[in-house]
Structures are given as structure tokens and as C-alpha cells.
Amino acid sequence: MNAARDAARAIDALKRGWPVAVATDDGRVVVLAIETANDVSLASFDAGQPADVLLSAARAATLNLANQREAASPACPAVIERVPWLDLPTAVALADPVRDMATPLKGPFRARGVTAPAACAAALRLARLAGLLPALFVRADGPVEAEVAAAALDEYEDPAHLVIASQARLPVAVSERAEIVAFRHVADAAEHVALIIGTPDGTPPLVRLHSECLTGDVLGSLKCDCGPQLNGALKAMTEANWGILLYLRQEGRGIGLINKLRAYALQDQGFDTVDANLRLGFGVDERDFRVAARMLSLLGQVRVRLLTNNPQKVAGLEAAGIAVAERVPHKMGENPHNSAYLATKRDRTGHVL
């Protein structure tokens, strides 16, 4: 648990724009997130010699600075030499592909050899866990506000640390017989919610794994099908007599709200949802369905009927010990604004639509 808390402190420090050290067996690096740096913090971090820039290989490949084979792995790091004119605005432009069309890069840039690849990869992973672009200023040493071992990131993401924090009766529009259960990660207070519709009767519940979507669930966005799927799932559970909605705080397939909006901006430039995530330096899907499995286990449900079109959700639950007795199709919400998005899910991420 101490290791998970170390990771939580490092994530918090990175978000606040403070330097963090990341250590692995192959070395140690000190990093500062480009996204949360400012002129003062960068001047202090440089300490007389400009720190280099650490990017994902996928992003570096877009800039013609990385091997394409390396770019196929979101975890593979690339280090860009920091020349004097590579200031903070230029680094921000390097980090954020949304700016590529509006901000022509100065260049030329030169890649350096990565001297501590495991530590650099862990630093990029730390940035992703913080909901930041995987783009960092990097040094070999220097003062830090937090330090974390790469192994602590595994401990931090271990869903075994998720516990039930509170529960209460919650009548909702589709059913007055509903109960809400809140779950908390004890290392960093991250929260997920389950809504139990109806009364358990010994049969496998109809379950929906619904990733948080502020734009679709709350604002009625037409760019996705999340809002209609959420409402349709609650209606289906009422008709099935009982079910469980797991509302997972994994916005934007796990990349976070701000990065999801960046992906939207890239889609407006002509990239589909898969390529948008990759250009940002993330995987196609960063969600962890072990969290959902842990929630179901804590609720005493190890056999479910899963309301989904995504075979990866079935595989994720079953790999974590939850038996899926039936996959129940869940198609709704198509409109002219999201038809290309739904086609991408079908053609590139294996959704059964």
C-alpha cells in the first residue's frame, strides 16, 4: 500500500507542475510535465543546462524522430535533444498534436539515444495516469517533490485496493427500487459507482459497464452514443427485473476528459478516434476492466449477463474471474454526427454492431 501511495503522490506532483523522479532497474530520471510547466518552473528545472524532451515514440514518429516499429508501442520512449531555442511554447507544440496544423514547428529536431528506456517508459506511463499528455522535460538528476519506483505503478493500478465506501437507497426515474454503491481506491481516493436496479433474485444480473462520458451522459453530445446507451441500459435492467450499472470513472476510454476533447479536435481535422488516441501518445483503449470485475466481486456477483457490443469487455471480465453467462447486444443512439465513430468501433476495435 505504501508503494501505491508513493505513486499517488507522484501523480499529484506531476499534475501540479512539480518535478518527479522515476526509478527502475535500468536507471533513474527526473521529469517535469510539459503540460503543467511554466516559465519559472522550467527555468528552475533546467538549472543552467536545458533539459531534453521525452515523448512517446508514436508522437516522435509523427515528427520523423523515431523508428516506426517503436512507434507501434505507446510505451516506447523517445528523447529529443533540447537546443536553446526549444523553449516552453515550442515544447508545448511538440507535445500536443492538435496544434500541428495551427503552429508550424521550427525544427530541425534531433533524437538522442535513450539511456534509461525502462525509467523513461515508466515516466510516460506516470503522465498518462495523471491524465496528462505523455510529454515531459527530462534530466538525469536534480531536486524533486516526489519519487516513485516503476513497480509502484502496478501496485497503484491494482484493483484490489478498491473498497466499498458508502451505499444508500436511491430512487431513480426508471425504478424506485434502486440502490447506489460508491467505491473508493484507498491509495488515491478515485471513485467509481454502481447503481443496483431492482432486487437480486439469484439469477445473473444484467450488467452494463459504462465508462464516464460527461459530454454524452450530461451534455447530450451527438459525437458518441454514450447518453442513449446509458439510458437504454437502465431501461433494460428495469425490464429484466434487476441489474447493475457500473459507472466507471474512465472518461474517454481511460485518457481523461481533457485528452478526450483533444481527440475530438483531432477528429475535426480528419483523424478517426483510434488514430486520434495514438497521435496523442495513448493506446487505443486505456481502460482497465479489472476495476469493474472488482466492483462486481465486492457486490457478490461473479456471474453476469453483460450488456455490451464490445468483446473486450467480455474478455476483460472473464480474465478477472467474472463469468459472462451471456453477451446481450446493446445498439442505439446512431445519428449523422457519430456514424463514422460507430463505424470505426466496428472496423478497428472489434465492436459487434
C-alpha positions in Angstrom: 0.0 0.0 0.0 2.9 2.4 0.7 4.1 1.9 -2.9 0.6 2.8 -4.2 0.6 5.9 -2.1 4.0 6.8 -3.5 2.6 6.6 -7.0 -0.4 8.7 -6.0 1.9 11.4 -4.6 4.0 11.4 -7.8 0.9 11.7 -9.9 -0.3 14.6 -7.8 3.1 16.3 -8.0 3.2 15.9 -11.8 -0.3 17.4 -12.1 0.8 20.4 -10.0 3.8 21.1 -12.2 6.4 19.8 -9.8 9.5 17.7 -10.7 9.2 13.9 -10.0 11.8 11.2 -10.0 11.0 7.8 -11.6 13.3 4.8 -10.9 13.7 1.4 -12.4 16.4 -1.3 -12.5 17.9 0.4 -15.6 18.2 3.8 -14.0 16.5 6.9 -12.7 15.2 10.0 -14.4 13.8 13.3 -13.2 10.8 14.7 -15.2 8.6 17.8 -15.4 5.3 17.6 -17.3 5.4 19.9 -20.3 1.6 20.5 -19.9 1.8 21.8 -16.4 5.2 23.6 -16.5 5.5 27.3 -16.6 8.5 29.6 -17.4 9.5 29.8 -13.7 9.4 26.1 -13.1 11.1 25.3 -16.3 13.9 27.7 -15.6 14.4 26.1 -12.2 14.3 22.6 -13.8 16.8 23.5 -16.5 19.3 24.6 -13.8 21.8 26.0 -16.2 21.5 23.3 -18.9 18.4 22.8 -20.9 16.6 19.6 -20.1 15.8 17.3 -23.0 12.2 16.4 -24.1 10.8 13.0 -23.5 7.9 11.9 -25.9 6.2 8.7 -26.8 7.7 7.0 -29.8 4.3 7.3 -31.5 4.4 11.1 -31.2 8.0 11.2 -32.2 7.3 9.2 -35.3 4.9 11.9 -36.4 7.8 14.3 -36.2 10.0 11.9 -38.1 12.1 11.4 -35.0 11.5 7.7 -34.2 11.6 4.3 -35.7 8.1 3.2 -36.9 8.5 -0.2 -35.2 9.0 1.6 -31.9 6.1 3.8 -32.6 3.7 0.8 -32.6 4.1 0.6 -28.8 2.6 3.6 -26.9 5.0 2.7 -24.0 8.2 3.1 -26.1 10.0 6.4 -25.3 11.9 8.8 -27.5 14.2 11.6 -26.3 14.6 14.9 -28.2 17.7 17.0 -27.8 16.9 20.3 -26.2 18.6 23.1 -28.1 18.4 26.7 -26.7 15.6 27.8 -29.0 13.4 24.9 -27.9 11.5 27.0 -25.3 8.3 26.2 -23.4 5.9 27.2 -26.2 7.9 25.1 -28.7 7.8 22.1 -26.3 4.1 22.5 -25.9 3.7 22.4 -29.7 5.9 19.2 -29.7 3.7 17.7 -27.1 0.2 18.4 -28.5 -0.6 17.2 -32.0 -3.8 19.2 -32.0 -1.6 22.2 -32.6 0.2 20.7 -35.6 -1.9 22.4 -38.2 -2.1 25.8 -36.5 1.5 26.0 -35.2 4.2 25.1 -37.7 7.2 23.6 -35.8 10.5 25.3 -36.1 12.9 22.4 -36.3 15.0 20.7 -37.1 14.8 18.4 -34.1 17.3 15.6 -33.3 16.6 12.4 -31.3 19.1 11.3 -28.7 19.7 7.7 -27.6 17.5 6.7 -24.7 19.9 5.9 -21.8 17.3 4.6 -19.3 14.5 3.3 -21.5 12.5 1.5 -18.7 12.6 4.5 -16.5 11.6 6.8 -19.4 8.7 4.4 -20.3 7.6 4.4 -16.7 7.7 8.3 -16.6 5.4 8.4 -19.7 3.1 5.9 -18.0 3.0 8.2 -14.9 2.0 11.1 -17.1 -0.9 9.0 -18.7 -2.0 8.0 -15.2 -2.1 11.7 -14.3 -4.3 12.4 -17.3 -1.6 14.5 -18.9 -0.1 14.2 -22.4 2.9 11.8 -22.3 5.4 14.6 -22.9 8.0 15.6 -20.3 11.1 17.5 -19.8 13.7 15.0 -18.6 17.0 15.1 -16.7 19.3 12.6 -15.2 19.1 14.1 -11.7 18.0 17.2 -9.7 15.7 18.1 -6.8 12.2 16.6 -6.8 8.9 16.8 -4.9 8.2 13.1 -5.2 9.9 9.9 -6.2 8.4 6.6 -7.3 9.6 3.2 -8.4 8.1 1.9 -11.6 6.9 -1.2 -9.8 4.7 1.1 -7.6 2.6 2.0 -10.6 1.5 -1.6 -10.9 0.6 -1.5 -7.2 -1.3 1.8 -7.7 -3.4 0.3 -10.5 -4.2 -2.9 -8.6 -8.0 -3.0 -8.3 -7.7 -5.0 -5.1 -7.3 -1.6 -3.4 -10.8 -0.7 -4.4 -13.3 -0.9 -1.4 -16.9 0.0 -0.8 -17.1 3.4 0.8 -20.8 4.1 1.1 -24.2 3.0 -0.1 -27.8 4.2 0.1 -31.2 3.8 -1.4 -31.7 6.0 -4.5 -35.0 6.0 -6.3 -34.4 6.9 -10.0 -36.6 7.7 -12.9 -36.7 4.2 -14.3 -37.1 2.5 -10.9 -38.0 3.4 -7.4 -36.3 0.2 -6.2 -32.7 1.2 -6.7 -29.5 1.5 -4.6 -26.3 3.3 -5.2 -23.0 2.0 -4.0 -19.8 4.1 -4.1 -16.3 2.6 -4.3 -13.1 4.3 -3.4 -9.5 3.5 -4.3 -7.8 3.6 -0.9 -4.5 4.9 -2.3 -5.7 7.9 -4.1 -9.5 8.3 -3.4 -10.5 7.7 -7.0 -14.2 6.9 -7.0 -16.5 4.6 -9.1 -20.2 4.0 -8.6 -22.6 1.1 -9.0 -26.4 1.5 -9.4 -28.4 -1.6 -8.5 -31.8 -1.6 -10.2 -34.5 -3.9 -8.7 -33.9 -6.7 -6.2 -31.3 -9.5 -6.6 -33.2 -12.8 -7.2 -30.4 -15.3 -7.5 -30.2 -15.1 -11.3 -27.2 -13.4 -13.0 -27.8 -9.7 -13.1 -28.0 -7.7 -16.4 -24.8 -5.6 -16.1 -23.6 -2.6 -18.0 -20.0 -1.4 -17.8 -20.5 2.3 -18.6 -17.4 4.5 -18.8 -18.0 8.0 -17.6 -18.8 10.4 -20.5 -19.5 14.0 -19.4 -20.2 15.2 -23.0 -22.6 12.3 -23.8 -24.2 11.5 -20.5 -24.7 15.0 -19.2 -24.5 17.4 -22.2 -26.2 15.3 -24.8 -23.3 15.2 -27.2 -24.1 13.7 -30.6 -20.5 12.7 -31.3 -20.9 9.4 -29.4 -23.7 7.0 -28.4 -22.9 7.1 -24.7 -26.0 9.0 -23.5 -28.5 6.8 -25.3 -26.6 3.7 -24.2 -26.7 4.8 -20.6 -30.5 5.5 -20.6 -31.2 2.3 -22.6 -29.2 0.2 -20.2 -31.2 1.5 -17.2 -34.5 0.8 -19.1 -33.3 -2.7 -20.0 -32.4 -3.5 -16.4 -35.9 -2.4 -15.2 -37.4 -4.7 -17.8 -35.1 -7.6 -16.7 -36.3 -7.2 -13.1 -32.8 -6.5 -11.8 -29.4 -5.4 -13.0 -26.3 -3.4 -12.1 -24.9 -0.3 -13.8 -21.2 0.1 -13.2 -20.3 3.8 -13.8 -16.6 3.7 -14.3 -14.5 6.9 -13.9 -12.5 6.2 -17.1 -13.5 9.1 -19.3 -12.5 8.9 -22.9 -11.6 5.2 -22.9 -9.3 6.0 -20.0 -7.4 9.0 -21.3 -9.4 11.6 -19.3 -11.8 14.4 -20.2 -9.2 17.0 -21.4 -7.4 14.4 -23.6 -10.8 13.2 -25.0 -11.5 16.8 -26.1 -8.1 16.9 -27.7 -9.1 13.7 -29.6 -12.3 15.4 -30.6 -10.3 18.3 -32.1 -8.1 15.8 -34.0 -11.3 14.1 -35.3 -12.3 17.5 -36.6 -9.0 17.5 -38.5 -9.9 14.2 -40.2 -8.5 11.5 -37.9 -10.7 8.8 -36.6 -11.0 8.0 -32.9 -8.3 5.3 -33.0 -5.7 7.4 -34.8 -6.5 10.4 -32.6 -5.7 8.5 -29.4 -2.5 7.2 -31.0 -1.4 10.6 -32.2 -1.9 11.9 -28.6 0.5 9.2 -27.4 -2.1 6.9 -25.8 -3.2 3.4 -26.5 -6.3 2.7 -28.5 -8.1 1.9 -25.2 -6.6 2.7 -21.9 -9.4 1.4 -19.7 -8.9 -1.2 -17.0 -11.9 -3.6 -16.8 -10.3 -5.3 -13.8 -11.9 -2.4 -11.8 -15.4 -3.5 -13.0 -14.6 -7.1 -12.0 -13.5 -6.0 -8.5 -16.7 -4.0 -8.1 -18.9 -7.0 -9.1 -16.9 -9.2 -6.7 -17.5 -6.8 -3.8 -21.2 -6.8 -4.7 -21.2 -10.7 -4.5 -21.8 -11.1 -8.2 -19.4 -13.4 -10.1 -21.7 -14.5 -12.9 -23.4 -11.9 -15.1 -25.3 -11.2 -18.3 -23.3 -8.4 -19.9 -25.0 -5.7 -21.9 -22.3 -4.7 -24.5 -21.2 -4.7 -28.1 -17.6 -4.8 -27.1 -16.0 -8.3 -26.9 -13.0 -6.8 -25.0 -15.3 -6.1 -22.0 -16.3 -9.8 -22.0 -12.7 -10.9 -22.2 -11.7 -8.4 -19.5 -14.3 -9.5 -17.0 -13.6 -13.2 -17.6 -9.8 -12.8 -17.3 -10.5 -11.2 -13.9 -12.7 -14.1 -12.7 -16.2 -12.9 -13.6 -18.2 -15.4 -15.7 -20.2 -13.9 -18.5 -23.2 -16.1 -19.0 -24.5 -14.1 -21.9 -23.5 -11.1 -24.0 -26.6 -9.0 -24.6 -26.4 -6.7 -27.7 -26.8 -3.0 -26.9 -27.1 -0.9 -30.1 -28.7 2.5 -30.0 -28.0 6.2 -30.4 -26.7 6.3 -34.0 -27.0 9.7 -35.7 -25.3 11.6 -38.6 -22.7 13.1 -36.2 -21.5 9.7 -34.8 -21.9 7.3 -37.7 -18.2 7.5 -38.6 -17.3 7.0 -35.0 -19.5 3.9 -34.8 -18.0 2.5 -38.0 -14.6 2.9 -36.5 -15.6 1.0 -33.4 -16.9 -1.8 -35.7 -14.0 -1.9 -38.1 -11.0 -1.0 -35.9 -11.8 -2.0 -32.4 -13.9 -5.1 -33.0 -17.3 -4.0 -31.7 -20.2 -6.1 -32.8 -22.7 -3.6 -34.2 
